[in-house]
Every structure is written in structure tokens, then in C-alpha cells.
Amino acid sequence: MPLRPEFTLRALDDVATIQDWTAAKFGELTSQRYDALMEAALADLLASPDRLGVSQHPALPADVSVYHLRFSRKKAARPAVEKPRHFFVFRIDDDVLTVLRVLHDSIDLPSHIDSDESSQ
């Protein structure tokens, strides 16, 4: 059965924040390209959730994985985003891939994942 995507409210807020910041800093066209990259990364995960680039973080529960957007940049809109800086934090339960957060790769990951998020 194909996976279907869901986003937590915090993940949706993360996406909105990324969109707003990117548009303000780099312009609407770049924001649209970054959106296309996030969409391509989600499509890649839905098609193959154990694909190259999916990994576990030692400080997170075993059922929570991370996937950096850079692994999907060749499939996104052209011109490609040169240096994507975000990753999806997600979990798969049955036929649902839940994106828990969309976070910048420079942050301390465990401090941005609440225990209630990782156990939802």
C-alpha cells in the first residue's frame, strides 16, 4: 500500500517559516524553487522511505528518521537549489509518513524534537 503524507502542526509552521524567510532573503523565485525541492524530497520519501540519505540520529527514538533535502536536489526544479540546508524529521506508521519537523541542518536536533512529537 502506498504511503500517504501527513505533517504535524509544527512541521507546517516550519515550512511556512522557511518559505517566508527564503522569500524575504532571496526573493520569491528562490522561495518557489525551495518549495519545489521540499516537494521533491517528500515524493522521494513516499516512493522509497529507505532510500539513500535516510538515517537515524542516536539521540532520537529508533522509529524516527531524518532525510536531508540535498539528496533530492537533482529531481527538483531547475535551476536547482545549490546548497539546501534543511532536513525532514519523520516517522512511518503503517501507511502514513508523518513529517514531524523540517529543520535547519545547523541546529541541535534533539533539542528541537519534543518527546510528545516523537511519540505521536
C-alpha positions in Angstrom: 0.0 0.0 0.0 1.4 3.4 -0.9 2.4 5.8 1.8 0.4 8.9 2.4 2.0 12.0 3.8 1.0 13.9 7.0 2.6 17.0 8.6 2.4 17.9 12.2 1.4 21.4 13.0 5.0 22.2 14.0 6.2 20.9 10.6 3.7 23.0 8.8 4.9 26.0 10.8 8.5 25.1 9.9 7.6 25.1 6.2 5.8 28.4 6.4 8.8 29.9 8.3 11.2 28.6 5.7 9.1 30.0 2.8 8.8 33.4 4.4 12.5 33.7 5.3 13.6 32.5 1.9 11.3 34.9 0.1 12.4 37.8 2.2 16.1 37.0 2.0 16.5 35.6 -1.6 13.2 36.5 -3.4 10.0 34.8 -4.4 11.6 32.8 -7.3 14.1 31.2 -4.9 11.4 30.5 -2.4 9.4 28.7 -5.1 12.5 26.7 -6.0 13.0 25.7 -2.4 9.3 24.7 -2.2 9.8 22.5 -5.2 12.8 20.9 -3.6 10.8 20.1 -0.4 8.0 18.6 -2.6 10.6 16.5 -4.5 12.1 15.3 -1.2 8.7 14.3 0.1 7.9 12.5 -3.1 11.2 10.7 -2.9 10.5 9.6 0.6 7.0 8.4 -0.2 8.3 6.4 -3.1 11.2 4.9 -1.2 11.4 5.6 2.6 14.6 3.6 3.0 16.4 5.5 0.2 19.9 6.7 0.2 20.2 9.6 2.7 17.6 8.4 5.2 19.3 7.9 8.6 18.7 7.6 12.3 20.0 10.0 14.8 21.4 8.4 18.0 19.5 10.9 20.2 16.1 10.2 18.7 13.8 7.3 19.1 14.6 4.4 16.8 11.4 4.9 14.7 12.3 8.5 13.9 14.4 9.1 10.8 16.0 12.2 9.1 16.4 13.0 5.4 18.4 15.9 4.2 16.9 17.8 1.2 20.3 17.7 -0.6 19.6 14.1 -1.5 16.6 15.2 -3.7 18.1 18.4 -5.3 18.7 16.8 -8.7 15.0 16.0 -9.0 13.7 19.4 -8.1 13.1 22.5 -10.3 15.8 24.0 -12.4 17.9 25.7 -11.7 18.5 23.5 -8.6 18.9 24.9 -5.1 22.7 24.9 -4.8 23.1 24.3 -1.1 19.9 23.2 0.7 20.2 23.5 4.4 17.1 21.6 5.8 16.1 18.1 6.6 12.8 16.3 7.3 12.4 14.6 10.6 9.8 11.9 10.1 8.3 8.6 11.2 6.4 5.9 9.3 3.4 4.2 11.0 1.6 1.7 8.8 0.8 3.6 5.6 1.5 7.1 6.9 4.7 9.0 6.6 4.5 11.8 9.2 6.8 14.7 8.9 7.4 15.8 12.5 9.7 18.8 11.8 11.5 20.5 8.9 14.7 21.8 10.5 17.9 23.7 9.5 21.0 21.4 9.5 22.9 23.7 11.8 20.6 23.2 14.8 21.0 20.8 17.7 18.5 18.2 16.6 17.5 16.6 19.9 16.6 20.0 21.5 14.1 20.7 18.7 12.2 17.4 18.9 9.8 17.2 21.8 9.2 13.9 23.4 5.5 14.2 22.7 6.3 14.8 19.0 8.4 11.8 18.6 5.8 9.6 20.3 2.7 10.8 18.4 
